[in-house]
Amino acid sequence: ADGGAAPYFSGPAVQSGWAAGALACALLLAARRRSFDHLETP
Protein backbone atom coordinates (compact mmCIF):
# COMPACT_ATOMS: atom_id res chain seq x y z
CA ALA A 1 0.00 0.00 0.00
CA ASP A 2 2.89 2.36 0.83
CA GLY A 3 4.90 1.39 -2.25
CA GLY A 4 4.18 4.63 -4.14
CA ALA A 5 3.36 6.97 -1.27
CA ALA A 6 6.37 6.24 0.96
CA PRO A 7 9.02 7.90 -1.29
CA TYR A 8 6.84 11.02 -1.57
CA PHE A 9 6.11 11.40 2.13
CA SER A 10 9.71 10.67 3.13
CA GLY A 11 11.37 12.83 0.47
CA PRO A 12 13.88 15.51 1.49
CA ALA A 13 11.63 18.29 0.16
CA VAL A 14 8.69 17.07 2.24
CA GLN A 15 10.87 16.69 5.34
CA SER A 16 12.24 20.22 4.92
CA GLY A 17 8.67 21.44 4.45
CA TRP A 18 7.57 19.78 7.68
CA ALA A 19 10.60 21.27 9.47
CA ALA A 20 9.84 24.75 8.12
CA GLY A 21 6.19 24.42 9.15
CA ALA A 22 7.09 23.30 12.67
CA LEU A 23 9.62 26.12 13.00
CA ALA A 24 7.08 28.68 11.77
CA CYS A 25 4.51 27.41 14.28
CA ALA A 26 7.07 27.60 17.10
CA LEU A 27 8.07 31.15 16.15
CA LEU A 28 4.42 32.23 15.89
CA LEU A 29 3.64 30.69 19.28
CA ALA A 30 6.68 32.39 20.85
CA ALA A 31 5.73 35.74 19.30
CA ARG A 32 2.16 35.45 20.59
CA ARG A 33 3.38 34.48 24.07
CA ARG A 34 5.81 37.41 24.10
CA SER A 35 3.10 39.86 22.99
CA PHE A 36 0.73 38.50 25.66
CA ASP A 37 3.44 38.97 28.30
CA HIS A 38 3.93 42.57 27.21
CA LEU A 39 0.17 43.18 27.33
CA GLU A 40 -0.17 41.70 30.82
CA THR A 41 2.68 43.72 32.32
CA PRO A 42 1.50 47.13 33.62
MDAnalysis code that builds the backbone (N, CA, C; Angstrom):
import MDAnalysis as mda
import numpy as np

u = mda.Universe.empty(126, n_residues=42, atom_resindex=np.repeat(np.arange(42), 3), trajectory=True)
u.add_TopologyAttr("name", ["N", "CA", "C"] * 42)
u.add_TopologyAttr("resid", np.arange(1, 43))
u.add_TopologyAttr("resname", ["ALA", "ASP", "GLY", "GLY", "ALA", "ALA", "PRO", "TYR", "PHE", "SER", "GLY", "PRO", "ALA", "VAL", "GLN", "SER", "GLY", "TRP", "ALA", "ALA", "GLY", "ALA", "LEU", "ALA", "CYS", "ALA", "LEU", "LEU", "LEU", "ALA", "ALA", "ARG", "ARG", "ARG", "SER", "PHE", "ASP", "HIS", "LEU", "GLU", "THR", "PRO"])
u.atoms.positions = np.array([
    [0.838, -1.204, 0.000],
    [0.000, 0.000, 0.000],
    [0.877, 1.259, 0.000],
    [2.016, 1.175, 0.719],
    [2.886, 2.355, 0.827],
    [4.022, 2.290, -0.190],
    [3.836, 1.517, -1.258],
    [4.905, 1.392, -2.247],
    [5.115, 2.689, -3.006],
    [4.021, 3.400, -3.360],
    [4.182, 4.625, -4.144],
    [4.121, 5.875, -3.285],
    [3.531, 5.773, -2.102],
    [3.357, 6.969, -1.272],
    [4.557, 7.191, -0.352],
    [5.253, 6.113, 0.017],
    [6.367, 6.238, 0.959],
    [7.468, 7.170, 0.438],
    [7.943, 7.010, -0.801],
    [9.018, 7.902, -1.286],
    [8.589, 9.363, -1.283],
    [7.307, 9.627, -1.526],
    [6.839, 11.016, -1.574],
    [6.797, 11.621, -0.176],
    [6.265, 10.858, 0.784],
    [6.108, 11.399, 2.135],
    [7.427, 11.437, 2.899],
    [8.421, 10.685, 2.430],
    [9.712, 10.667, 3.130],
    [10.789, 11.364, 2.316],
    [10.392, 12.132, 1.305],
    [11.366, 12.832, 0.471],
    [12.000, 13.983, 1.225],
    [13.176, 14.406, 0.807],
    [13.881, 15.507, 1.491],
    [13.101, 16.814, 1.413],
    [12.403, 17.043, 0.293],
    [11.633, 18.286, 0.155],
    [10.476, 18.308, 1.153],
    [9.821, 17.143, 1.309],
    [8.695, 17.075, 2.243],
    [9.185, 17.222, 3.676],
    [10.334, 16.590, 3.985],
    [10.872, 16.694, 5.345],
    [11.249, 18.134, 5.661],
    [11.864, 18.825, 4.694],
    [12.238, 20.225, 4.923],
    [10.983, 21.074, 5.067],
    [9.928, 20.710, 4.338],
    [8.668, 21.443, 4.449],
    [8.058, 21.273, 5.837],
    [8.083, 20.030, 6.337],
    [7.573, 19.778, 7.685],
    [8.399, 20.548, 8.723],
    [9.723, 20.572, 8.532],
    [10.603, 21.273, 9.467],
    [10.308, 22.768, 9.443],
    [10.122, 23.321, 8.239],
    [9.836, 24.749, 8.119],
    [8.486, 25.073, 8.754],
    [7.506, 24.197, 8.565],
    [6.188, 24.419, 9.146],
    [6.237, 24.380, 10.671],
    [6.973, 23.409, 11.217],
    [7.090, 23.301, 12.670],
    [7.814, 24.517, 13.240],
    [8.862, 24.961, 12.537],
    [9.617, 26.121, 13.000],
    [8.748, 27.373, 12.947],
    [7.956, 27.511, 11.890],
    [7.082, 28.678, 11.765],
    [6.047, 28.679, 12.889],
    [5.493, 27.502, 13.198],
    [4.509, 27.413, 14.278],
    [5.152, 27.776, 15.614],
    [6.378, 27.312, 15.846],
    [7.070, 27.604, 17.099],
    [7.345, 29.097, 17.215],
    [7.788, 29.716, 16.116],
    [8.073, 31.154, 16.148],
    [6.787, 31.943, 16.375],
    [5.693, 31.525, 15.728],
    [4.422, 32.233, 15.894],
    [3.937, 32.111, 17.333],
    [4.071, 30.901, 17.903],
    [3.637, 30.692, 19.282],
    [4.479, 31.535, 20.239],
    [5.792, 31.595, 19.993],
    [6.676, 32.387, 20.850],
    [6.347, 33.870, 20.727],
    [6.051, 34.319, 19.511],
    [5.732, 35.736, 19.304],
    [4.425, 36.089, 20.011],
    [3.436, 35.193, 19.927],
    [2.156, 35.449, 20.595],
    [2.354, 35.479, 22.107],
    [3.149, 34.532, 22.616],
    [3.381, 34.478, 24.067],
    [4.097, 35.743, 24.527],
    [5.066, 36.208, 23.734],
    [5.811, 37.409, 24.104],
    [4.885, 38.627, 24.086],
    [4.003, 38.714, 23.080],
    [3.100, 39.859, 22.994],
    [2.106, 39.820, 24.156],
    [1.650, 38.618, 24.531],
    [0.735, 38.500, 25.657],
    [1.425, 38.927, 26.954],
    [2.701, 38.573, 27.105],
    [3.438, 38.969, 28.304],
    [3.556, 40.485, 28.369],
    [3.803, 41.116, 27.227],
    [3.930, 42.575, 27.211],
    [2.585, 43.229, 27.524],
    [1.485, 42.602, 27.082],
    [0.169, 43.180, 27.330],
    [-0.205, 43.040, 28.804],
    [0.210, 41.931, 29.434],
    [-0.172, 41.701, 30.822],
    [0.639, 42.557, 31.780],
    [1.858, 42.924, 31.413],
    [2.681, 43.721, 32.321],
    [2.191, 45.161, 32.336],
    [2.011, 45.756, 33.517],
    [1.501, 47.131, 33.624],
    [2.535, 48.157, 33.181],
])
